[in-house]
């Protein structure tokens, strides 16, 4: 989309596993691991690189992204209109979170850069044979008619259902034991 452009990304320790999906599209990736030393090292790298544009992809205010954005030497600092708006030079209205999926919200943030809407096909990627084989190995053979996968993780407390709710839900599936195989992630 942007030829002759260096694109770097900062990932948190929570989303670093997504790197495999984007590594062909970025020049450098940084993982912000917990710890003061790694935090200051990352700020130093960002300042040394002297980016022209910094884009905060978070649609919630974040102290970490605010500090990283503030300390970047970029002339253009782009982000959504939210509580930390003062760190940006250019602010994009945040689309309604109930009516717009995160992909649509990020798309609206990137419109000033790419100049057109990103279509769904450009947001998909094919998993390699090795990754699919590893997933199949981890899941094992399907032993029942239906397989249900349950992801217990959440990026913040508002996305975590609670232990009691998960246990209650799993118990409610007891009547389907003969037909349903449950995998918990």
N, C-alpha and C positions, 0 to 999 in steps of 0.2 A: 504494500500500500504506500509506504514512504521509502522510496529508494534512497540510497546513500545516507541512511539515518542509523545512528546507534541507538538501540533500545535496550535499556536495562530495567530490571524489576527487583523490588524488595518484597520478599515473602516472609510471613511470620512463621514461627515454628509450627503453628497449627495448619498452615496451608502449603508447607514446603513440598508435600507429596504431589502437588499439582504441577511441579516443575517438569515432569516427564511430558506433559501435554503441551507445554509452551516452549520448551528448550530450543526448538528449531527456529523460533520467532524472535528470540532475544539474544543480545550479544553477551550480556553479563547478568547473572542473578546473584542476589545477596539474600541470605537467610538471617533474619533477625532472631537469633537465639536469645534466651534469657541470660541476663548478666550485664553488669555495668560496663565491663571492658569491651565486650562485643558490640554493645550499643554505641560507645564512643568511637570505636574503630569504624563502624558503618558510617557514622556522621562524618568522620574524617575522609573516608572514601568518597562520599557524596560531594563534599566541599571541594576535594581535589579534582574531581571530574569536570566541574563547572558546566553542568547541563544547561542547555538553552531553554528547555521546557521540563517542568516536573508536573506530573499528573497524579493527584491523590484519588485513587479508585474507590476509596471507602465511602459508603453513603451514610455512615454514622460518624459523628465526631470522635476522634481518637487522639489522645495525648501523644502517643508515639508518632503517628503520621503527621501531626501538627509540628512536632519538634523537628522531624526529618525534613519536612517541607520548609519550615522557617529557616533552617540552617543551610539549605541548598542555595547556591549562588545564582540559580536560574532567574532570568528576567521575567519569564512567564511561569506562573504557578497556578495551575488550574484545579478547581475542585467544586464540589457541590455546595450550594447555599445551605449551610448548617452552622452549628454553634461555633466552630473554629474558622469561620469565613475570613477572619482577619489575616490569616497566613497566606491567602491566595491573592494573586494580582487579577485573576479572571475567575468569575463565579458563574456557575451554571445552575439554573433552577433545578431543584431535586424533584423528579417526577414522583407522583403518588406511589408509595410503597405497596399499597393494597391493590392498586390497579395495574401496576407495572412490575414485571419480573425483574430480578437483578440484572439480567442480560440486557433488557430494554433500558434500564436506568443507566447502565454503563455505556450503552450505545449513545444515549443522549449526551453523555459527558464527552465522548470522543468525536461527536459530529464536527466541532470546530477544527479538529485536527485532520480527520480523514475526508471531511467535506460531503459525505453521503452516508446514508444508513447502511449498517452492516447487515447482510442477509443471513438467514439461518444456516445456509450451506457453508458459509465461510467460518461459522462458529463450531463446526463439527470436525472431528479428526478420527482417523482410523487407528484402532489399537493394534499394536504389532502382534504377530503370531506368538512370540515369546510371552508377552503380557497376557494374552488370552489363554495360553496353555497353563501359565502359572495360576491364573484365576480358576480355571477348570480343575487343576490339581488341588488347590486349596478347598474348593467347594466339594470335590468328590463327585461320585456318580449320584444322580438323582434316584432316590430310593422310593419315593411316593409320587402320587399324581401331581401334587402341588408343592412348590417350594416357596417359602416366604422368608425374605431377608429383612432383618430389623437392625437399623443403625442407631445405636444408643448414644452417640456423641452429638454434641451441639456446640456451636461456636461461642455461645454465651448462655447465661442462666435462663433467658427467655425461651431458648430453644431446647431445653432439657425438660422432659416430661416428668421426671421423678421416679425413683426406684419403685415405689408402691404402685404407681400407675403401670409401669412396664410389667411388673409381676402380675398384677391383676389382668392385664391384657393377655399375657401368655397363658395364664390359667383359663381364661375364657376360650382359649383355643383347644382345650382338652378334648372336647367332643369331636374334634376333627383329627385326632391323633392318627387314625388309620389312613387318612388321605393327605395330611399336611406335614411337610418336613420344614422345620424352623431353623434358620441360621441366624445367629446373633453376632453383629459386628461391633 
